[in-house]
Amino acid sequence: MTYTTSTSSAGSEAGFVQVVSAPTNAHYYEILDRTGHRRAGLTVLLDSQQRVLRAELCYYERYHALEPVQEEIFDRAVEIVESNYLGNGLSSDLAVIDGTPMAQEIIRHSNPDPIYRPEQRVRIWPFAVGYAALVVVLLLVGLLNRTLFRPASATVALPGDVAASAVVQRAAPRAAEAAPAAGGASATGAVDSLLPNTNGLPPSVNADPTLAVGMQVRIRPGLRSFVRSAPGADAGDPVGFLENGATAVITGGPTWLLGDSDTIVWWYVETADGVTGWTPANTSQLTLLEPAP
């Protein structure tokens, strides 16, 4: 786009010159002699596709340069335009100008609102830092949520030191955990609670699939598991436990409940000591009950 303005000479109403603003891209090359003196300047005007519109070679104080120097300056200018750029056609114009200095004026830039300003670059790093901080906060919130609101656990003693027992986490639906309280359930409710109930869950990976009502089972040697008044790690009350190969007879169940990564199978059993209640056949990591030999 071309912008046209007119300027008036000092002391006259009519303008003698016309200033045509033709914004374009340009590359400028300073050409120095061997002593470091500036001898010429090459300006290459380009269009939006970086093709040459025209080129101007301006000699500075040409009469101070020897003829071989002037010829080399011209050859170098032609080489730059030919080698570095494409033209709008098969050729481009190179204007040679004798730029003998006439005067030098110091221009003071006092306009507070110029047309052309330096481009304001958007600083990326504050956004990157903010995004990284947000990710860290979300990770911390997720970690705290997982730590503070973890579901209750079923405690299993591992082989060896009983004091260093492992706590195996499992989560059970509240509806399944709300088993009838001891002594307060009706006879019909007690019978119904001993019937198989899968709760729509997939089969367990770690529970022994051969276990059934009427079988004698034992807890695997080196392990320990509570016997509770209702199925679920938090349901009912603990009424006893099986540990280190102790046996029991399955008399009801199973009830399937949701664990961390596996379905937990609870069986209603009667231990060798006459204690009756629910005990898990597995955790999300290992098998607890197996057929007694």
Secondary structure, DSSP 8 states (H G I E B T S, - for coil): --EEEEE--TT-SS-SEEEEE---EEEEEEEE-TTS-EEEEEEEEE-TTSEEEEEEEEEESGGGS-HHHHHHHHHHHHHHHHHH-EESSS---EEEEEE------------SS-S---------HHHHHHHHHHHHHHHHHHHHHHHHT---EEEE--SS-GGG-EEEE----HHHH----TTTS-HHHHHHHTS-B-TT----SSS-TT--TT-EEEE-TT-EEEEESSSSSSSS-EEEEEETT-EEEEEEEEEEEE-SSSEEEEEEEEETTS-EEEEESB-SS-B-EEE--
